[in-house]
Amino acid sequence: MRKIIFLLVIFFTTFSNLQAEEIKRITVGNKDAKITIIAFESLTCSHCANFHKNVFPELKNEFLDTGIAKIEFRHFPLDIAAFNASKIAQCKNDGNSDILESLYANQQKWVKGSSIQEANKNLQKFLKNEGFSLDFDKCINNKEIEDFVLNDRIDGTKNFKVSSTPTIIINNKKFEKTLNYKNLKKALEKLI
């Protein structure tokens, strides 16, 4: 009897794991590109928003859209509001950066409030006004997405010594220069 119960537990555990959809990384560019850029970011970080406003458009135009490179956005939330926003950005699970980009482009519209409840209300209102359709509470409370976001942060700290955001990794090496497009372009051109 014990063997039957044990086998049933293994079967259902395996079956439920097969049912669980793997969470897709938010990526822009050619998935087979020679150059992989990893950006560890926090959605409440103003420097990260500046990266998306001042560096990312040129990077996308010159390196990502041309197939030379790809960028993977990794979560490194610095506070609970960023943690919840990361879960929202990841929630559609399509690998698309639309929600992420909108959150950075409009950071001042939703990053406000004196409590996490207020910040969540502002985030939820912002998403609705921008036309993003998702179940906010379900996304915020999704344990798989929560683990995915936290594992990004752990990976950043453990494997790349990330301590601030944004931190850029190019082909598994930390980009140590001042983060502007000129410096980033020089580093990428050396790898072409």
CYANA upper distance limits for C-alpha pairs under 8 A (distance plus 0.5 A):
  1 MET  CA      5 ILE  CA      6.87
  2 ARG  CA      6 PHE  CA      6.51
  3 LYS  CA      7 LEU  CA      6.52
  4 ILE  CA      8 LEU  CA      6.59
  5 ILE  CA      9 VAL  CA      6.64
  6 PHE  CA     10 ILE  CA      6.79
  7 LEU  CA     11 PHE  CA      6.54
  8 LEU  CA     12 PHE  CA      6.58
  9 VAL  CA     13 THR  CA      6.47
 10 ILE  CA     14 THR  CA      6.49
 11 PHE  CA     15 PHE  CA      6.46
 12 PHE  CA     16 SER  CA      6.38
 13 THR  CA     17 ASN  CA      6.63
 14 THR  CA     18 LEU  CA      6.75
 15 PHE  CA     19 GLN  CA      6.78
 16 SER  CA     20 ALA  CA      6.83
 23 ILE  CA     90 GLN  CA      8.43
 23 ILE  CA     93 ASN  CA      6.40
 23 ILE  CA    145 ILE  CA      7.80
 23 ILE  CA    148 PHE  CA      8.07
 24 LYS  CA     90 GLN  CA      8.43
 24 LYS  CA     93 ASN  CA      6.08
 24 LYS  CA     94 ASP  CA      6.81
 24 LYS  CA     95 GLY  CA      5.66
 25 ARG  CA     72 GLU  CA      7.32
 25 ARG  CA     73 PHE  CA      7.73
 25 ARG  CA     74 ARG  CA      8.26
 25 ARG  CA     90 GLN  CA      8.41
 25 ARG  CA     93 ASN  CA      8.48
 25 ARG  CA     95 GLY  CA      5.90
 26 ILE  CA     72 GLU  CA      6.44
 26 ILE  CA     73 PHE  CA      6.10
 26 ILE  CA     74 ARG  CA      8.21
 26 ILE  CA     90 GLN  CA      7.88
 26 ILE  CA     94 ASP  CA      8.30
 26 ILE  CA     95 GLY  CA      4.73
 26 ILE  CA     96 ASN  CA      6.19
 26 ILE  CA     97 SER  CA      6.33
 27 THR  CA     31 LYS  CA      8.47
 27 THR  CA     70 LYS  CA      7.43
 27 THR  CA     71 ILE  CA      6.09
 27 THR  CA     72 GLU  CA      5.01
 27 THR  CA     73 PHE  CA      6.77
 27 THR  CA     95 GLY  CA      6.49
 27 THR  CA     96 ASN  CA      7.29
 27 THR  CA     97 SER  CA      7.42
 28 VAL  CA     60 LYS  CA      8.48
 28 VAL  CA     64 LEU  CA      7.21
 28 VAL  CA     70 LYS  CA      6.13
 28 VAL  CA     71 ILE  CA      5.90
 28 VAL  CA     72 GLU  CA      7.27
 28 VAL  CA     96 ASN  CA      8.16
 28 VAL  CA     97 SER  CA      7.75
 29 GLY  CA     33 ALA  CA      8.11
 29 GLY  CA     60 LYS  CA      8.21
 29 GLY  CA     64 LEU  CA      4.94
 29 GLY  CA     65 ASP  CA      6.40
 29 GLY  CA     66 THR  CA      8.41
 29 GLY  CA     67 GLY  CA      6.58
 29 GLY  CA     69 ALA  CA      6.67
 29 GLY  CA     70 LYS  CA      4.68
 29 GLY  CA     71 ILE  CA      6.96
 30 ASN  CA     64 LEU  CA      7.32
 30 ASN  CA     65 ASP  CA      8.18
 30 ASN  CA     67 GLY  CA      5.43
 30 ASN  CA     68 ILE  CA      7.78
 30 ASN  CA     69 ALA  CA      6.92
 30 ASN  CA     70 LYS  CA      5.99
 31 LYS  CA     70 LYS  CA      6.83
 33 ALA  CA     67 GLY  CA      6.57
 33 ALA  CA     68 ILE  CA      6.10
 33 ALA  CA     69 ALA  CA      5.45
 33 ALA  CA     70 LYS  CA      6.53
 34 LYS  CA     68 ILE  CA      7.00
 34 LYS  CA     69 ALA  CA      6.73
 34 LYS  CA    192 ILE  CA      8.48
 35 ILE  CA     68 ILE  CA      7.09
 35 ILE  CA     69 ALA  CA      5.07
 35 ILE  CA     70 LYS  CA      6.96
 35 ILE  CA    170 ILE  CA      7.56
 35 ILE  CA    171 ASN  CA      6.55
 35 ILE  CA    188 LEU  CA      8.25
 35 ILE  CA    191 LEU  CA      7.80
 36 THR  CA     69 ALA  CA      6.30
 36 THR  CA     70 LYS  CA      5.70
 36 THR  CA     71 ILE  CA      6.43
 36 THR  CA     72 GLU  CA      7.99
 36 THR  CA    170 ILE  CA      6.36
 36 THR  CA    171 ASN  CA      5.70
 36 THR  CA    172 ASN  CA      8.42
 37 ILE  CA     69 ALA  CA      7.71
 37 ILE  CA     70 LYS  CA      6.57
 37 ILE  CA     71 ILE  CA      5.02
 37 ILE  CA     72 GLU  CA      6.71
 37 ILE  CA    168 ILE  CA      7.31
 37 ILE  CA    169 ILE  CA      6.09
 37 ILE  CA    170 ILE  CA      5.07
 37 ILE  CA    171 ASN  CA      6.84
 38 ILE  CA     71 ILE  CA      6.10
 38 ILE  CA     72 GLU  CA      5.31
 38 ILE  CA     73 PHE  CA      6.51
 38 ILE  CA     74 ARG  CA      7.30
 38 ILE  CA    168 ILE  CA      6.20
 38 ILE  CA    169 ILE  CA      5.41
 38 ILE  CA    170 ILE  CA      6.92
 39 ALA  CA     71 ILE  CA      7.54
 39 ALA  CA     72 GLU  CA      6.71
 39 ALA  CA     73 PHE  CA      5.50
 39 ALA  CA     74 ARG  CA      6.31
 39 ALA  CA    166 PRO  CA      7.01
 39 ALA  CA    167 THR  CA      6.33
 39 ALA  CA    168 ILE  CA      5.21
 39 ALA  CA    169 ILE  CA      6.94
 40 PHE  CA     73 PHE  CA      6.80
 40 PHE  CA     74 ARG  CA      5.25
 40 PHE  CA     75 HIS  CA      6.24
 40 PHE  CA     76 PHE  CA      6.15
 40 PHE  CA    156 GLY  CA      7.57
 40 PHE  CA    162 VAL  CA      8.21
 40 PHE  CA    165 THR  CA      6.81
 40 PHE  CA    166 PRO  CA      6.05
 40 PHE  CA    167 THR  CA      5.63
 40 PHE  CA    168 ILE  CA      6.92
 41 GLU  CA     45 CYS  CA      7.94
 41 GLU  CA     48 CYS  CA      6.63
 41 GLU  CA     73 PHE  CA      7.74
 41 GLU  CA     74 ARG  CA      6.84
 41 GLU  CA     75 HIS  CA      6.02
 41 GLU  CA     76 PHE  CA      5.63
 41 GLU  CA     77 PRO  CA      7.42
 41 GLU  CA    165 THR  CA      5.65
 41 GLU  CA    166 PRO  CA      5.30
 41 GLU  CA    167 THR  CA      7.35
 42 SER  CA     48 CYS  CA      7.32
 42 SER  CA     75 HIS  CA      6.77
 42 SER  CA     76 PHE  CA      5.61
 42 SER  CA     77 PRO  CA      4.91
 42 SER  CA     78 LEU  CA      6.42
 42 SER  CA     82 ALA  CA      6.36
 42 SER  CA     83 PHE  CA      8.40
 42 SER  CA     86 SER  CA      8.36
 42 SER  CA    165 THR  CA      6.85
 42 SER  CA    166 PRO  CA      7.77
 43 LEU  CA     48 CYS  CA      7.66
 43 LEU  CA     49 ALA  CA      8.06
 43 LEU  CA     77 PRO  CA      7.28
 43 LEU  CA     82 ALA  CA      5.42
 43 LEU  CA     83 PHE  CA      8.40
 43 LEU  CA     85 ALA  CA      7.05
 43 LEU  CA     86 SER  CA      7.28
 43 LEU  CA    103 LEU  CA      7.64
 43 LEU  CA    104 TYR  CA      7.09
 43 LEU  CA    107 GLN  CA      8.34
 44 THR  CA     48 CYS  CA      8.45
 44 THR  CA     77 PRO  CA      8.28
 44 THR  CA     78 LEU  CA      8.04
 44 THR  CA     79 ASP  CA      8.24
 44 THR  CA     81 ALA  CA      7.59
 44 THR  CA     82 ALA  CA      5.74
 44 THR  CA    107 GLN  CA      7.59
 44 THR  CA    111 VAL  CA      7.03
 45 CYS  CA     49 ALA  CA      6.99
 45 CYS  CA     78 LEU  CA      8.32
 45 CYS  CA    165 THR  CA      7.48
 45 CYS  CA    166 PRO  CA      8.43
 46 SER  CA     50 ASN  CA      6.67
 46 SER  CA    107 GLN  CA      8.47
 47 HIS  CA     51 PHE  CA      6.72
 47 HIS  CA    165 THR  CA      7.67
 47 HIS  CA    166 PRO  CA      7.19
 48 CYS  CA     52 HIS  CA      6.91
 48 CYS  CA    104 TYR  CA      8.02
 48 CYS  CA    165 THR  CA      7.04
 48 CYS  CA    166 PRO  CA      5.82
 49 ALA  CA     53 LYS  CA      6.68
 49 ALA  CA    104 TYR  CA      5.34
 49 ALA  CA    105 ALA  CA      7.10
 49 ALA  CA    107 GLN  CA      7.67
 50 ASN  CA     54 ASN  CA      6.19
 50 ASN  CA     55 VAL  CA      8.04
 51 PHE  CA     55 VAL  CA      5.50
 51 PHE  CA     56 PHE  CA      6.54
 51 PHE  CA    166 PRO  CA      8.31
 51 PHE  CA    179 LEU  CA      8.43
 51 PHE  CA    180 ASN  CA      8.27
 52 HIS  CA     56 PHE  CA      5.33
 52 HIS  CA     57 PRO  CA      7.59
 52 HIS  CA    101 GLU  CA      7.79
 52 HIS  CA    104 TYR  CA      7.21
 52 HIS  CA    105 ALA  CA      7.80
 53 LYS  CA     57 PRO  CA      7.48
 53 LYS  CA    104 TYR  CA      8.48
 53 LYS  CA    105 ALA  CA      7.30
 54 ASN  CA     58 GLU  CA      8.29
 54 ASN  CA    180 ASN  CA      8.41
 54 ASN  CA    181 TYR  CA      8.26
 55 VAL  CA     59 LEU  CA      6.70
 55 VAL  CA    180 ASN  CA      6.74
 55 VAL  CA    181 TYR  CA      5.65
 56 PHE  CA     60 LYS  CA      6.32
 57 PRO  CA     61 ASN  CA      6.63
 58 GLU  CA     62 GLU  CA      6.47
 58 GLU  CA    181 TYR  CA      7.80
 59 LEU  CA     63 PHE  CA      6.00
 59 LEU  CA     64 LEU  CA      6.99
 59 LEU  CA    181 TYR  CA      7.74
 59 LEU  CA    185 LYS  CA      8.19
 60 LYS  CA     64 LEU  CA      5.00
 60 LYS  CA     65 ASP  CA      6.16
 61 ASN  CA     65 ASP  CA      5.99
 61 ASN  CA     66 THR  CA      7.69
 62 GLU  CA     66 THR  CA      6.84
 63 PHE  CA     67 GLY  CA      6.93
 63 PHE  CA     68 ILE  CA      5.63
 63 PHE  CA     69 ALA  CA      5.90
 63 PHE  CA     70 LYS  CA      8.21
 64 LEU  CA     68 ILE  CA      6.58
 64 LEU  CA     69 ALA  CA      5.54
 64 LEU  CA     70 LYS  CA      5.97
 64 LEU  CA     71 ILE  CA      7.97
 68 ILE  CA    192 ILE  CA      8.22
 74 ARG  CA    149 VAL  CA      8.32
 74 ARG  CA    152 ASP  CA      6.37
 74 ARG  CA    153 ARG  CA      8.25
 75 HIS  CA     86 SER  CA      7.00
 75 HIS  CA    149 VAL  CA      6.09
 75 HIS  CA    150 LEU  CA      8.11
 75 HIS  CA    152 ASP  CA      5.99
 75 HIS  CA    153 ARG  CA      6.56
 76 PHE  CA    149 VAL  CA      7.99
 76 PHE  CA    150 LEU  CA      8.22
 76 PHE  CA    152 ASP  CA      7.04
 76 PHE  CA    153 ARG  CA      5.17
 76 PHE  CA    156 GLY  CA      7.93
 76 PHE  CA    165 THR  CA      7.92
 77 PRO  CA     82 ALA  CA      5.51
 77 PRO  CA     83 PHE  CA      5.52
 77 PRO  CA     86 SER  CA      7.80
 77 PRO  CA    153 ARG  CA      7.74
 78 LEU  CA     82 ALA  CA      6.89
 78 LEU  CA     83 PHE  CA      7.91
 79 ASP  CA     83 PHE  CA      6.73
 80 ILE  CA     84 ASN  CA      6.67
 80 ILE  CA    116 ILE  CA      7.63
 81 ALA  CA     85 ALA  CA      6.66
 81 ALA  CA    111 VAL  CA      8.04
 81 ALA  CA    116 ILE  CA      6.98
 81 ALA  CA    119 ALA  CA      6.95
 81 ALA  CA    120 ASN  CA      7.67
 82 ALA  CA     86 SER  CA      6.48
 83 PHE  CA     87 LYS  CA      6.93
 83 PHE  CA    149 VAL  CA      8.06
 84 ASN  CA     88 ILE  CA      6.86
 84 ASN  CA    120 ASN  CA      8.21
 84 ASN  CA    140 ILE  CA      6.45
 85 ALA  CA     89 ALA  CA      6.63
 85 ALA  CA    123 LEU  CA      8.00
 86 SER  CA     90 GLN  CA      6.68
 86 SER  CA    149 VAL  CA      7.37
 87 LYS  CA     91 CYS  CA      6.42
 87 LYS  CA    139 CYS  CA      6.79
 87 LYS  CA    140 ILE  CA      6.49
 87 LYS  CA    142 ASN  CA      8.46
 87 LYS  CA    145 ILE  CA      6.51
 87 LYS  CA    146 GLU  CA      6.83
 87 LYS  CA    149 VAL  CA      7.41
 88 ILE  CA     92 LYS  CA      8.30
 88 ILE  CA     99 ILE  CA      8.43
 88 ILE  CA    136 PHE  CA      7.77
 88 ILE  CA    139 CYS  CA      6.34
 88 ILE  CA    140 ILE  CA      7.13
 89 ALA  CA     97 SER  CA      8.25
 89 ALA  CA     99 ILE  CA      5.89
 89 ALA  CA    100 LEU  CA      5.77
 90 GLN  CA     95 GLY  CA      8.24
 90 GLN  CA    145 ILE  CA      7.50
 91 CYS  CA    134 LEU  CA      8.40
 91 CYS  CA    139 CYS  CA      6.12
 91 CYS  CA    145 ILE  CA      7.61
 92 LYS  CA    134 LEU  CA      7.93
 97 SER  CA    101 GLU  CA      6.40
 98 ASP  CA    102 SER  CA      6.63
 99 ILE  CA    103 LEU  CA      6.61
 99 ILE  CA    132 PHE  CA      8.13
100 LEU  CA    104 TYR  CA      6.90
101 GLU  CA    105 ALA  CA      6.52
102 SER  CA    106 ASN  CA      6.50
103 LEU  CA    107 GLN  CA      6.00
103 LEU  CA    110 TRP  CA      8.40
106 ASN  CA    110 TRP  CA      7.74
107 GLN  CA    111 VAL  CA      6.28
108 GLN  CA    112 LYS  CA      7.73
109 LYS  CA    122 ASN  CA      8.18
109 LYS  CA    126 PHE  CA      7.50
110 TRP  CA    119 ALA  CA      7.49
110 TRP  CA    122 ASN  CA      5.53
110 TRP  CA    123 LEU  CA      5.50
110 TRP  CA    126 PHE  CA      6.58
111 VAL  CA    119 ALA  CA      6.92
111 VAL  CA    122 ASN  CA      7.84
111 VAL  CA    123 LEU  CA      7.83
112 LYS  CA    118 GLU  CA      8.05
112 LYS  CA    119 ALA  CA      6.14
112 LYS  CA    122 ASN  CA      7.56
113 GLY  CA    117 GLN  CA      8.49
113 GLY  CA    118 GLU  CA      5.43
113 GLY  CA    119 ALA  CA      5.36
113 GLY  CA    122 ASN  CA      8.09
114 SER  CA    118 GLU  CA      7.00
114 SER  CA    119 ALA  CA      7.85
115 SER  CA    119 ALA  CA      6.76
116 ILE  CA    120 ASN  CA      6.47
117 GLN  CA    121 LYS  CA      6.73
118 GLU  CA    122 ASN  CA      6.74
119 ALA  CA    123 LEU  CA      6.62
120 ASN  CA    124 GLN  CA      6.50
121 LYS  CA    125 LYS  CA      6.52
122 ASN  CA    126 PHE  CA      6.51
123 LEU  CA    127 LEU  CA      6.73
124 GLN  CA    128 LYS  CA      6.81
124 GLN  CA    136 PHE  CA      7.22
125 LYS  CA    129 ASN  CA      6.66
126 PHE  CA    130 GLU  CA      6.65
127 LEU  CA    131 GLY  CA      6.80
127 LEU  CA    132 PHE  CA      5.81
127 LEU  CA    133 SER  CA      8.15
128 LYS  CA    132 PHE  CA      6.26
128 LYS  CA    133 SER  CA      7.44
134 LEU  CA    139 CYS  CA      8.19
135 ASP  CA    139 CYS  CA      6.65
136 PHE  CA    140 ILE  CA      6.65
137 ASP  CA    141 ASN  CA      6.54
138 LYS  CA    142 ASN  CA      6.43
139 CYS  CA    145 ILE  CA      8.29
140 ILE  CA    146 GLU  CA      8.41
141 ASN  CA    146 GLU  CA      8.12
142 ASN  CA    146 GLU  CA      6.66
143 LYS  CA    147 ASP  CA      6.55
144 GLU  CA    148 PHE  CA      6.65
145 ILE  CA    149 VAL  CA      6.68
146 GLU  CA    150 LEU  CA      6.70
147 ASP  CA    151 ASN  CA      6.37
148 PHE  CA    152 ASP  CA      6.85
149 VAL  CA    153 ARG  CA      7.13
150 LEU  CA    154 ILE  CA      6.75
151 ASN  CA    155 ASP  CA      6.41
152 ASP  CA    156 GLY  CA      6.59
153 ARG  CA    157 THR  CA      6.79
154 ILE  CA    158 LYS  CA      6.45
155 ASP  CA    159 ASN  CA      6.04
155 ASP  CA    160 PHE  CA      7.82
156 GLY  CA    160 PHE  CA      5.66
156 GLY  CA    161 LYS  CA      6.73
156 GLY  CA    162 VAL  CA      5.73
157 THR  CA    161 LYS  CA      5.06
157 THR  CA    162 VAL  CA      5.26
157 THR  CA    163 SER  CA      7.22
158 LYS  CA    162 VAL  CA      8.35
160 PHE  CA    169 ILE  CA      8.40
160 PHE  CA    173 LYS  CA      8.39
160 PHE  CA    174 LYS  CA      7.36
162 VAL  CA    167 THR  CA      6.99
167 THR  CA    174 LYS  CA      8.02
167 THR  CA    175 PHE  CA      7.90
168 ILE  CA    174 LYS  CA      6.60
168 ILE  CA    175 PHE  CA      5.94
169 ILE  CA    173 LYS  CA      5.74
169 ILE  CA    174 LYS  CA      4.90
169 ILE  CA    175 PHE  CA      6.06
170 ILE  CA    174 LYS  CA      6.84
170 ILE  CA    175 PHE  CA      7.01
170 ILE  CA    188 LEU  CA      8.50
177 LYS  CA    183 ASN  CA      7.32
178 THR  CA    183 ASN  CA      7.44
179 LEU  CA    183 ASN  CA      7.15
179 LEU  CA    184 LEU  CA      7.19
180 ASN  CA    184 LEU  CA      6.71
181 TYR  CA    185 LYS  CA      6.32
182 LYS  CA    186 LYS  CA      6.84
183 ASN  CA    187 ALA  CA      6.89
184 LEU  CA    188 LEU  CA      6.74
185 LYS  CA    189 GLU  CA      6.51
186 LYS  CA    190 LYS  CA      6.97
187 ALA  CA    191 LEU  CA      7.61
188 LEU  CA    192 ILE  CA      7.32
